[in-house]
Amino acid sequence: MMKKVLIYLNENSLAPTGGSIGYNYTLKKGLQEIDNEGIEIEYLQGKEVSADINNRVKNVKAAGLKKLITISKSVVKKGLMMYGPSHKAKVDLSVYDAVHFNRTIDLYWAKDSLRDYKGKVILTLHSPTMPCKQMISMLTNFEKKYMKWFYAKLPDIDNYAINRADNIIIACEEAEEPYYHEWPGYAEFHEKNKHKYVYMTTGTAPKSALVTKEEMRKKYGIPQDAFVISYVGRHNEIKGYDALKKIGKQLLDANDNTYVFIAGTEGPLYHLEHNRWIEVGWTKDPGSVIQASDVFVLPNKETYFDLVMLEVLSLGQIVVASYTGGNKYFAKYENSGIFLYSNNAEAENIINTLIKMSEVERNELRKKNLELYKAEFTNEAFAKRYIDSLHKILG
């Protein structure tokens, strides 16, 4: 008998970006390529009202008025969610065997409809910290300074969501590490509710490079025979950019023909002042930066399950990553081109070893990473894991 599952996200909002929206865009692409084996997947339909409002606010020219509208919108939306009298789902949930939420706030908004719901309630956690903390970080300075009392109930949303969910999907056990640090009471909850957890790694479409390695190096004045270390991402401490600067300085000082090649908008941290430290800024083509290098460094201070890792593997590039959070999952792939480090000195030693290798040896490591990606982290592999997980959940 066909089982019906509602993914509680607007289908029109799915896009190749980060977070739950990008996760489900990738999942949908994978599901289109495989046999769903007796499971019918549906999404919410219609236009996202919030997206339309956000676009209208962006078009407001007067800075003061825009700030006032932004604060008002935030207060009204979150106020209704925390203190409002009605929390009903956008559709009739009773026709579905399972409802899959990807945001704790969506699950909370539907709590009245879930009171008598007989199907399975599934929640996937995507955030690298307690979800409400991300929400709080996005509040205006006015709200953070004067309205802490008003937003004091935000943690209740996350705690309700994990308690109401019948099953919680997380990429891997290692990805939970930030929750133990940032989510009060999470360790106790997990210990009592181990039966709820389903671990399922994600996947990604292969990353492309629009410019050849040779052309990229020529464009940025990097010698063709140089050893190049790349990084793509935000320039902050959580992403490990400060550690990358320290590692990079040591390697640049010790190796005259080594370069560091970075993509991503600068701030709040900024580049190392060195003529062989090259920043390209934000780019639509990070794949070309990665492909132009000899090794990619993923220096996260703390992480959930970084999609960048999978994108780098899809390009067949060597990865040197910090031993934290979801990065730890890759420790089991010992016969690959993935190297994990616990401190800066270890990272420097690994990269110095790679520098001394021949190009033939490095290419063998790249080949292994590409093979690993094709075997385990494509859209299709991701979708198959999802369908298998649904079968286990639905019985």
Contacts in CASP RR format, 6 or more apart in sequence:
PFRMAT RR
TARGET T0000
AUTHOR 0000-0000-0000
METHOD contacts of the structure
MODEL  1
MMKKVLIYLNENSLAPTGGSIGYNYTLKKGLQEIDNEGIEIEYLQGKEVS
ADINNRVKNVKAAGLKKLITISKSVVKKGLMMYGPSHKAKVDLSVYDAVH
FNRTIDLYWAKDSLRDYKGKVILTLHSPTMPCKQMISMLTNFEKKYMKWF
YAKLPDIDNYAINRADNIIIACEEAEEPYYHEWPGYAEFHEKNKHKYVYM
TTGTAPKSALVTKEEMRKKYGIPQDAFVISYVGRHNEIKGYDALKKIGKQ
LLDANDNTYVFIAGTEGPLYHLEHNRWIEVGWTKDPGSVIQASDVFVLPN
KETYFDLVMLEVLSLGQIVVASYTGGNKYFAKYENSGIFLYSNNAEAENI
INTLIKMSEVERNELRKKNLELYKAEFTNEAFAKRYIDSLHKILG
2 38 0 8 1.000
2 39 0 8 1.000
2 40 0 8 1.000
3 38 0 8 1.000
3 39 0 8 1.000
3 40 0 8 1.000
3 97 0 8 1.000
3 98 0 8 1.000
3 390 0 8 1.000
3 394 0 8 1.000
4 39 0 8 1.000
4 40 0 8 1.000
4 42 0 8 1.000
4 95 0 8 1.000
4 96 0 8 1.000
4 97 0 8 1.000
4 98 0 8 1.000
5 39 0 8 1.000
5 40 0 8 1.000
5 41 0 8 1.000
5 42 0 8 1.000
5 96 0 8 1.000
5 97 0 8 1.000
5 98 0 8 1.000
5 99 0 8 1.000
5 100 0 8 1.000
5 390 0 8 1.000
5 394 0 8 1.000
6 42 0 8 1.000
6 43 0 8 1.000
6 44 0 8 1.000
6 91 0 8 1.000
6 93 0 8 1.000
6 96 0 8 1.000
6 98 0 8 1.000
6 99 0 8 1.000
6 100 0 8 1.000
7 24 0 8 1.000
7 41 0 8 1.000
7 42 0 8 1.000
7 43 0 8 1.000
7 44 0 8 1.000
7 100 0 8 1.000
7 102 0 8 1.000
8 44 0 8 1.000
8 89 0 8 1.000
8 99 0 8 1.000
8 100 0 8 1.000
8 101 0 8 1.000
8 102 0 8 1.000
8 106 0 8 1.000
8 107 0 8 1.000
8 110 0 8 1.000
9 20 0 8 1.000
9 21 0 8 1.000
9 24 0 8 1.000
9 43 0 8 1.000
9 44 0 8 1.000
9 102 0 8 1.000
9 106 0 8 1.000
10 43 0 8 1.000
10 44 0 8 1.000
10 45 0 8 1.000
10 46 0 8 1.000
10 47 0 8 1.000
10 48 0 8 1.000
11 28 0 8 1.000
11 43 0 8 1.000
11 44 0 8 1.000
11 45 0 8 1.000
11 46 0 8 1.000
12 45 0 8 1.000
12 46 0 8 1.000
12 47 0 8 1.000
12 48 0 8 1.000
13 21 0 8 1.000
13 48 0 8 1.000
13 51 0 8 1.000
14 21 0 8 1.000
14 22 0 8 1.000
14 24 0 8 1.000
14 25 0 8 1.000
14 28 0 8 1.000
14 43 0 8 1.000
15 21 0 8 1.000
15 22 0 8 1.000
15 25 0 8 1.000
16 22 0 8 1.000
16 25 0 8 1.000
16 26 0 8 1.000
16 205 0 8 1.000
17 25 0 8 1.000
18 307 0 8 1.000
19 126 0 8 1.000
20 102 0 8 1.000
20 103 0 8 1.000
20 124 0 8 1.000
20 126 0 8 1.000
23 102 0 8 1.000
23 124 0 8 1.000
23 126 0 8 1.000
23 202 0 8 1.000
24 102 0 8 1.000
26 202 0 8 1.000
26 203 0 8 1.000
26 204 0 8 1.000
26 205 0 8 1.000
26 379 0 8 1.000
26 382 0 8 1.000
27 379 0 8 1.000
27 382 0 8 1.000
27 383 0 8 1.000
27 386 0 8 1.000
28 43 0 8 1.000
29 205 0 8 1.000
29 379 0 8 1.000
29 383 0 8 1.000
30 379 0 8 1.000
30 380 0 8 1.000
30 382 0 8 1.000
30 383 0 8 1.000
31 41 0 8 1.000
31 383 0 8 1.000
31 386 0 8 1.000
31 387 0 8 1.000
33 379 0 8 1.000
33 380 0 8 1.000
33 383 0 8 1.000
34 380 0 8 1.000
34 383 0 8 1.000
34 384 0 8 1.000
34 387 0 8 1.000
36 387 0 8 1.000
37 387 0 8 1.000
37 391 0 8 1.000
39 387 0 8 1.000
39 390 0 8 1.000
39 391 0 8 1.000
39 394 0 8 1.000
42 96 0 8 1.000
44 90 0 8 1.000
44 91 0 8 1.000
50 77 0 8 1.000
53 73 0 8 1.000
57 66 0 8 1.000
57 69 0 8 1.000
57 70 0 8 1.000
57 73 0 8 1.000
60 66 0 8 1.000
60 69 0 8 1.000
67 140 0 8 1.000
67 142 0 8 1.000
70 140 0 8 1.000
71 140 0 8 1.000
71 142 0 8 1.000
71 143 0 8 1.000
74 139 0 8 1.000
74 140 0 8 1.000
74 143 0 8 1.000
75 143 0 8 1.000
75 147 0 8 1.000
75 150 0 8 1.000
78 135 0 8 1.000
78 151 0 8 1.000
78 154 0 8 1.000
79 150 0 8 1.000
81 87 0 8 1.000
81 105 0 8 1.000
81 108 0 8 1.000
81 109 0 8 1.000
81 157 0 8 1.000
82 151 0 8 1.000
82 153 0 8 1.000
82 154 0 8 1.000
82 156 0 8 1.000
82 157 0 8 1.000
83 153 0 8 1.000
86 112 0 8 1.000
87 108 0 8 1.000
87 109 0 8 1.000
87 110 0 8 1.000
87 111 0 8 1.000
87 112 0 8 1.000
87 113 0 8 1.000
88 109 0 8 1.000
88 110 0 8 1.000
88 112 0 8 1.000
88 113 0 8 1.000
89 99 0 8 1.000
89 109 0 8 1.000
89 110 0 8 1.000
89 113 0 8 1.000
89 114 0 8 1.000
90 110 0 8 1.000
93 99 0 8 1.000
93 110 0 8 1.000
93 113 0 8 1.000
93 114 0 8 1.000
93 117 0 8 1.000
94 117 0 8 1.000
94 118 0 8 1.000
96 119 0 8 1.000
97 119 0 8 1.000
97 120 0 8 1.000
97 394 0 8 1.000
98 119 0 8 1.000
98 120 0 8 1.000
98 121 0 8 1.000
98 122 0 8 1.000
98 390 0 8 1.000
98 393 0 8 1.000
98 394 0 8 1.000
99 110 0 8 1.000
99 114 0 8 1.000
99 117 0 8 1.000
99 119 0 8 1.000
99 120 0 8 1.000
99 121 0 8 1.000
99 122 0 8 1.000
100 122 0 8 1.000
100 123 0 8 1.000
100 124 0 8 1.000
101 107 0 8 1.000
101 110 0 8 1.000
101 121 0 8 1.000
101 122 0 8 1.000
101 123 0 8 1.000
101 124 0 8 1.000
101 161 0 8 1.000
101 165 0 8 1.000
102 123 0 8 1.000
102 124 0 8 1.000
102 126 0 8 1.000
103 126 0 8 1.000
103 131 0 8 1.000
104 123 0 8 1.000
104 125 0 8 1.000
104 131 0 8 1.000
104 132 0 8 1.000
104 157 0 8 1.000
104 158 0 8 1.000
104 160 0 8 1.000
104 161 0 8 1.000
104 162 0 8 1.000
105 131 0 8 1.000
105 135 0 8 1.000
105 157 0 8 1.000
107 114 0 8 1.000
107 121 0 8 1.000
107 123 0 8 1.000
107 160 0 8 1.000
107 161 0 8 1.000
107 164 0 8 1.000
107 165 0 8 1.000
108 157 0 8 1.000
108 160 0 8 1.000
108 161 0 8 1.000
111 160 0 8 1.000
111 164 0 8 1.000
114 121 0 8 1.000
114 164 0 8 1.000
119 166 0 8 1.000
120 166 0 8 1.000
120 167 0 8 1.000
120 393 0 8 1.000
120 394 0 8 1.000
121 164 0 8 1.000
121 165 0 8 1.000
121 166 0 8 1.000
121 167 0 8 1.000
122 165 0 8 1.000
122 166 0 8 1.000
122 167 0 8 1.000
122 168 0 8 1.000
122 169 0 8 1.000
122 393 0 8 1.000
123 161 0 8 1.000
123 162 0 8 1.000
123 165 0 8 1.000
123 167 0 8 1.000
123 168 0 8 1.000
123 169 0 8 1.000
124 168 0 8 1.000
124 169 0 8 1.000
124 170 0 8 1.000
125 131 0 8 1.000
125 168 0 8 1.000
125 169 0 8 1.000
125 170 0 8 1.000
125 179 0 8 1.000
126 304 0 8 1.000
127 133 0 8 1.000
127 134 0 8 1.000
127 304 0 8 1.000
128 178 0 8 1.000
128 238 0 8 1.000
128 302 0 8 1.000
128 303 0 8 1.000
128 304 0 8 1.000
129 178 0 8 1.000
129 179 0 8 1.000
129 182 0 8 1.000
129 183 0 8 1.000
130 155 0 8 1.000
130 158 0 8 1.000
130 179 0 8 1.000
130 182 0 8 1.000
130 183 0 8 1.000
130 186 0 8 1.000
131 157 0 8 1.000
131 158 0 8 1.000
132 154 0 8 1.000
132 155 0 8 1.000
132 157 0 8 1.000
132 158 0 8 1.000
133 182 0 8 1.000
135 154 0 8 1.000
136 144 0 8 1.000
136 151 0 8 1.000
136 154 0 8 1.000
139 147 0 8 1.000
139 151 0 8 1.000
143 150 0 8 1.000
143 151 0 8 1.000
155 184 0 8 1.000
158 183 0 8 1.000
162 168 0 8 1.000
162 189 0 8 1.000
162 193 0 8 1.000
163 189 0 8 1.000
165 196 0 8 1.000
166 196 0 8 1.000
166 393 0 8 1.000
167 196 0 8 1.000
167 197 0 8 1.000
167 198 0 8 1.000
167 393 0 8 1.000
168 193 0 8 1.000
168 196 0 8 1.000
168 197 0 8 1.000
168 198 0 8 1.000
169 198 0 8 1.000
169 199 0 8 1.000
169 200 0 8 1.000
169 389 0 8 1.000
170 176 0 8 1.000
170 197 0 8 1.000
170 198 0 8 1.000
170 199 0 8 1.000
170 200 0 8 1.000
171 199 0 8 1.000
171 200 0 8 1.000
171 201 0 8 1.000
171 202 0 8 1.000
171 304 0 8 1.000
171 305 0 8 1.000
171 326 0 8 1.000
171 329 0 8 1.000
172 199 0 8 1.000
172 201 0 8 1.000
172 305 0 8 1.000
172 326 0 8 1.000
172 329 0 8 1.000
173 199 0 8 1.000
174 325 0 8 1.000
174 326 0 8 1.000
174 327 0 8 1.000
174 328 0 8 1.000
174 329 0 8 1.000
175 303 0 8 1.000
175 304 0 8 1.000
175 305 0 8 1.000
175 325 0 8 1.000
175 326 0 8 1.000
175 329 0 8 1.000
176 186 0 8 1.000
176 190 0 8 1.000
177 302 0 8 1.000
177 324 0 8 1.000
177 325 0 8 1.000
177 326 0 8 1.000
177 328 0 8 1.000
178 302 0 8 1.000
178 303 0 8 1.000
178 304 0 8 1.000
178 325 0 8 1.000
179 186 0 8 1.000
179 190 0 8 1.000
180 186 0 8 1.000
180 187 0 8 1.000
181 302 0 8 1.000
190 197 0 8 1.000
198 389 0 8 1.000
198 392 0 8 1.000
198 393 0 8 1.000
200 385 0 8 1.000
200 386 0 8 1.000
200 389 0 8 1.000
201 305 0 8 1.000
201 329 0 8 1.000
201 376 0 8 1.000
201 377 0 8 1.000
201 382 0 8 1.000
201 385 0 8 1.000
202 305 0 8 1.000
202 307 0 8 1.000
202 310 0 8 1.000
202 377 0 8 1.000
202 382 0 8 1.000
203 307 0 8 1.000
203 310 0 8 1.000
203 377 0 8 1.000
203 378 0 8 1.000
203 379 0 8 1.000
203 381 0 8 1.000
203 382 0 8 1.000
204 307 0 8 1.000
204 310 0 8 1.000
204 311 0 8 1.000
204 314 0 8 1.000
204 377 0 8 1.000
204 378 0 8 1.000
204 379 0 8 1.000
204 382 0 8 1.000
205 314 0 8 1.000
205 378 0 8 1.000
205 379 0 8 1.000
206 314 0 8 1.000
206 315 0 8 1.000
206 373 0 8 1.000
206 378 0 8 1.000
207 286 0 8 1.000
207 287 0 8 1.000
207 290 0 8 1.000
207 311 0 8 1.000
207 312 0 8 1.000
207 314 0 8 1.000
207 315 0 8 1.000
208 287 0 8 1.000
209 285 0 8 1.000
209 287 0 8 1.000
209 288 0 8 1.000
209 290 0 8 1.000
209 291 0 8 1.000
209 292 0 8 1.000
209 315 0 8 1.000
210 285 0 8 1.000
210 287 0 8 1.000
210 288 0 8 1.000
211 219 0 8 1.000
211 285 0 8 1.000
211 288 0 8 1.000
211 292 0 8 1.000
212 291 0 8 1.000
213 291 0 8 1.000
213 292 0 8 1.000
214 224 0 8 1.000
216 222 0 8 1.000
216 288 0 8 1.000
216 289 0 8 1.000
216 291 0 8 1.000
216 292 0 8 1.000
217 223 0 8 1.000
217 224 0 8 1.000
217 226 0 8 1.000
217 228 0 8 1.000
217 292 0 8 1.000
218 224 0 8 1.000
220 261 0 8 1.000
220 278 0 8 1.000
220 280 0 8 1.000
222 228 0 8 1.000
222 259 0 8 1.000
222 261 0 8 1.000
222 278 0 8 1.000
222 292 0 8 1.000
223 257 0 8 1.000
225 257 0 8 1.000
226 257 0 8 1.000
226 258 0 8 1.000
226 259 0 8 1.000
227 255 0 8 1.000
227 257 0 8 1.000
227 258 0 8 1.000
227 259 0 8 1.000
227 294 0 8 1.000
227 295 0 8 1.000
227 354 0 8 1.000
227 355 0 8 1.000
228 258 0 8 1.000
228 259 0 8 1.000
228 260 0 8 1.000
228 261 0 8 1.000
228 292 0 8 1.000
228 293 0 8 1.000
228 294 0 8 1.000
228 295 0 8 1.000
229 248 0 8 1.000
229 251 0 8 1.000
229 258 0 8 1.000
229 259 0 8 1.000
229 260 0 8 1.000
229 261 0 8 1.000
229 293 0 8 1.000
229 294 0 8 1.000
229 295 0 8 1.000
229 296 0 8 1.000
229 297 0 8 1.000
229 351 0 8 1.000
230 260 0 8 1.000
230 261 0 8 1.000
230 262 0 8 1.000
230 263 0 8 1.000
230 289 0 8 1.000
230 290 0 8 1.000
230 292 0 8 1.000
230 293 0 8 1.000
230 295 0 8 1.000
230 296 0 8 1.000
230 297 0 8 1.000
230 317 0 8 1.000
231 241 0 8 1.000
231 244 0 8 1.000
231 260 0 8 1.000
231 261 0 8 1.000
231 262 0 8 1.000
231 263 0 8 1.000
231 296 0 8 1.000
231 297 0 8 1.000
231 298 0 8 1.000
231 299 0 8 1.000
232 262 0 8 1.000
232 263 0 8 1.000
232 264 0 8 1.000
232 286 0 8 1.000
232 287 0 8 1.000
232 289 0 8 1.000
232 290 0 8 1.000
232 296 0 8 1.000
232 308 0 8 1.000
233 239 0 8 1.000
233 263 0 8 1.000
233 264 0 8 1.000
233 286 0 8 1.000
233 308 0 8 1.000
234 241 0 8 1.000
234 264 0 8 1.000
234 265 0 8 1.000
235 241 0 8 1.000
235 264 0 8 1.000
235 265 0 8 1.000
235 266 0 8 1.000
235 267 0 8 1.000
235 268 0 8 1.000
235 269 0 8 1.000
235 270 0 8 1.000
236 267 0 8 1.000
236 268 0 8 1.000
236 269 0 8 1.000
237 269 0 8 1.000
237 301 0 8 1.000
238 300 0 8 1.000
238 301 0 8 1.000
238 302 0 8 1.000
239 299 0 8 1.000
239 300 0 8 1.000
239 301 0 8 1.000
240 299 0 8 1.000
240 300 0 8 1.000
240 301 0 8 1.000
240 322 0 8 1.000
241 269 0 8 1.000
241 299 0 8 1.000
242 269 0 8 1.000
243 299 0 8 1.000
243 301 0 8 1.000
243 322 0 8 1.000
243 344 0 8 1.000
243 347 0 8 1.000
244 260 0 8 1.000
244 297 0 8 1.000
244 299 0 8 1.000
245 269 0 8 1.000
245 271 0 8 1.000
245 272 0 8 1.000
246 344 0 8 1.000
247 297 0 8 1.000
247 299 0 8 1.000
247 344 0 8 1.000
247 347 0 8 1.000
247 348 0 8 1.000
247 351 0 8 1.000
248 260 0 8 1.000
248 272 0 8 1.000
248 277 0 8 1.000
249 272 0 8 1.000
249 274 0 8 1.000
250 344 0 8 1.000
250 348 0 8 1.000
251 258 0 8 1.000
251 260 0 8 1.000
251 348 0 8 1.000
251 351 0 8 1.000
251 352 0 8 1.000
252 258 0 8 1.000
252 259 0 8 1.000
252 260 0 8 1.000
252 272 0 8 1.000
252 274 0 8 1.000
252 276 0 8 1.000
252 277 0 8 1.000
254 352 0 8 1.000
255 352 0 8 1.000
255 355 0 8 1.000
258 276 0 8 1.000
258 355 0 8 1.000
259 276 0 8 1.000
259 277 0 8 1.000
259 278 0 8 1.000
260 272 0 8 1.000
260 274 0 8 1.000
260 276 0 8 1.000
260 277 0 8 1.000
260 278 0 8 1.000
261 278 0 8 1.000
261 280 0 8 1.000
261 289 0 8 1.000
261 292 0 8 1.000
261 293 0 8 1.000
262 271 0 8 1.000
262 277 0 8 1.000
262 278 0 8 1.000
262 279 0 8 1.000
262 280 0 8 1.000
262 281 0 8 1.000
262 289 0 8 1.000
263 279 0 8 1.000
263 280 0 8 1.000
263 281 0 8 1.000
263 282 0 8 1.000
263 283 0 8 1.000
263 286 0 8 1.000
263 289 0 8 1.000
264 279 0 8 1.000
264 280 0 8 1.000
264 281 0 8 1.000
264 282 0 8 1.000
264 283 0 8 1.000
264 286 0 8 1.000
265 281 0 8 1.000
265 282 0 8 1.000
266 279 0 8 1.000
266 281 0 8 1.000
271 277 0 8 1.000
271 279 0 8 1.000
280 289 0 8 1.000
283 289 0 8 1.000
286 311 0 8 1.000
287 311 0 8 1.000
287 315 0 8 1.000
290 296 0 8 1.000
290 311 0 8 1.000
290 312 0 8 1.000
290 315 0 8 1.000
290 317 0 8 1.000
291 315 0 8 1.000
291 317 0 8 1.000
293 317 0 8 1.000
294 318 0 8 1.000
294 354 0 8 1.000
294 362 0 8 1.000
295 317 0 8 1.000
295 318 0 8 1.000
295 319 0 8 1.000
295 320 0 8 1.000
295 351 0 8 1.000
295 354 0 8 1.000
296 312 0 8 1.000
296 317 0 8 1.000
296 318 0 8 1.000
296 319 0 8 1.000
296 320 0 8 1.000
297 319 0 8 1.000
297 320 0 8 1.000
297 321 0 8 1.000
297 347 0 8 1.000
297 351 0 8 1.000
298 306 0 8 1.000
298 308 0 8 1.000
298 309 0 8 1.000
298 312 0 8 1.000
298 319 0 8 1.000
298 320 0 8 1.000
298 321 0 8 1.000
298 322 0 8 1.000
298 327 0 8 1.000
299 321 0 8 1.000
299 322 0 8 1.000
299 347 0 8 1.000
300 306 0 8 1.000
300 321 0 8 1.000
300 322 0 8 1.000
300 324 0 8 1.000
300 325 0 8 1.000
300 327 0 8 1.000
301 322 0 8 1.000
301 324 0 8 1.000
302 324 0 8 1.000
302 325 0 8 1.000
303 322 0 8 1.000
303 324 0 8 1.000
303 325 0 8 1.000
303 326 0 8 1.000
303 327 0 8 1.000
304 325 0 8 1.000
304 326 0 8 1.000
305 325 0 8 1.000
305 326 0 8 1.000
305 329 0 8 1.000
306 326 0 8 1.000
306 327 0 8 1.000
309 319 0 8 1.000
309 321 0 8 1.000
309 327 0 8 1.000
309 330 0 8 1.000
310 373 0 8 1.000
310 377 0 8 1.000
312 319 0 8 1.000
312 369 0 8 1.000
313 319 0 8 1.000
313 338 0 8 1.000
313 369 0 8 1.000
313 370 0 8 1.000
313 372 0 8 1.000
313 373 0 8 1.000
313 377 0 8 1.000
314 370 0 8 1.000
314 373 0 8 1.000
314 377 0 8 1.000
315 370 0 8 1.000
316 366 0 8 1.000
316 367 0 8 1.000
316 369 0 8 1.000
316 370 0 8 1.000
316 373 0 8 1.000
317 366 0 8 1.000
317 369 0 8 1.000
318 337 0 8 1.000
318 338 0 8 1.000
318 339 0 8 1.000
318 354 0 8 1.000
318 362 0 8 1.000
318 365 0 8 1.000
318 366 0 8 1.000
318 369 0 8 1.000
319 330 0 8 1.000
319 337 0 8 1.000
319 338 0 8 1.000
319 339 0 8 1.000
319 369 0 8 1.000
320 339 0 8 1.000
320 340 0 8 1.000
320 341 0 8 1.000
320 347 0 8 1.000
320 350 0 8 1.000
320 351 0 8 1.000
320 354 0 8 1.000
321 327 0 8 1.000
321 330 0 8 1.000
321 338 0 8 1.000
321 339 0 8 1.000
321 340 0 8 1.000
321 341 0 8 1.000
322 340 0 8 1.000
322 341 0 8 1.000
322 342 0 8 1.000
322 347 0 8 1.000
323 331 0 8 1.000
323 340 0 8 1.000
323 341 0 8 1.000
323 342 0 8 1.000
327 340 0 8 1.000
328 340 0 8 1.000
330 336 0 8 1.000
330 338 0 8 1.000
330 340 0 8 1.000
331 340 0 8 1.000
333 372 0 8 1.000
335 368 0 8 1.000
336 365 0 8 1.000
336 368 0 8 1.000
336 369 0 8 1.000
336 372 0 8 1.000
337 365 0 8 1.000
337 366 0 8 1.000
337 368 0 8 1.000
337 369 0 8 1.000
338 369 0 8 1.000
338 372 0 8 1.000
339 350 0 8 1.000
341 347 0 8 1.000
341 350 0 8 1.000
354 362 0 8 1.000
375 381 0 8 1.000
END
